[in-house]
Amino acid sequence: MNRVILKNKFIGYTSYPNVWSKAAGYTISGGRNLTGGTSFNWKTMTVNVSFSYTTSGTTHFKAKSKRASRLQARANVKIIKWKQKIFFPSLHKIKTVRGKNITHTTPTISVIYKK
């Protein structure tokens, strides 16, 4: 078993706002659901991550209005690669099955600026 935790990893832009803009800030109403996701390569595998984040109260994120920005999500991503040998008695064969489990902590939402 191979296990790694990628700390504070970018896991996608939020569904609101869905474009880059030169805004002074972003206000998210209480109960609003923000979703998103991304794919990235880690070693020899592609990792797909998606998230859903619901605000409990109205939240405001300040931004620099002279720079293009939007909201992003970051989290600690845990990747577990595993393999298991399975014996098939009727075939008299052992087969190796490989898999991966990908989980992440609750995302942190913040402003990101376009480079």
N, C-alpha and C positions, 0 to 999 in steps of 0.2 A: 504494500500500500504506500502510495506517495501522497503526502499532504503538504499544502502550502497555504499561507494566508497573505493576500495582497492587500496591504493597508492603504486606506484612503484612495481607492481606485475609482477613476471616472467610470460611471455606469450608464451615462446617457444624459441627454438634454431633456428637460421636462416638457410635457405637452403644452404647457402655457408658460411664457409666450412661445409660439412655435417658429418665430423668426428672430433674427438679430435686430435690435433696435437701439437707438440712442435715447434711452429713457433715464429719468432721474431716479427711478425705482420701480419696483413691482409689488403690488398688493394682492395677496391671495386671500380670498374670503374663507371664513371658517367652514369646514366640511367639504371643501373642494378637493377633488381627487386629481393628483398629478401622476402621469404615467410616462414611461419611456423605456429605453433600453439601448444596448449596443452589443457589438461583437468585437473581440480582440484576440490576438494570438498570444498564447503562452506556451513556451517551449515548442512542442510539435503538435499542439492541439488548438482548435478554435473554441473559444469560450463565449457562449451566448448568455447575456444577463438581461433581465427585464425587472422593472420595479413598479410599484404602485405606492403612492404616498398620499395620505389624507391629512389635511391640516385640521387641528382641533379648534383653533381660533383664528381670527384674522391676523395675518402675518405680513410685515412689510420688509422688503429687502432694498436697501439703498444702493444706488448705482451712480456711476459718473456719466452724466448726460452727454459729455463730449466724446465718449467712446461707445462703440457698438457692443451690446451685451445681451445676455439671456440667462436663464436659470439652468443650473446643472445639478446632477445628483452624484454623490460620492458615497462609497461604503467600503467596508472591509469584505473582500471576497474570499471565500474558502473553497479551495479546489481539492477534491480527493479523487485520485486515480486509483483504481483497484483492478485486481484480476483474481479469478477463481477457477480452479480446475474442477470439472464435472466429469464423473465417470458414467458412461452409458453401458450398463451390463449387457444389454441385448446386442450391442455393436462391438463390445470388447474394446472400446476406445475411450480415451480421456481427451476432453476438449477444454481449451482454455477460453474463458469468457472474460472480456475486458469492459470496463465501464468508467464513468466519472460522475461524481456528485458535485454540484455547484450550488453554494448557498451564499447569502450575503446578509450583513447586518442591516438594521433600519437605515435607509439613506439619509444623508445630510444634504439639504438643499442650500445652494449659495449662488451668488452671481459669478459669471465667468465672462471675461472680455475677449473679443475677437482680436487676434494678433495681426 
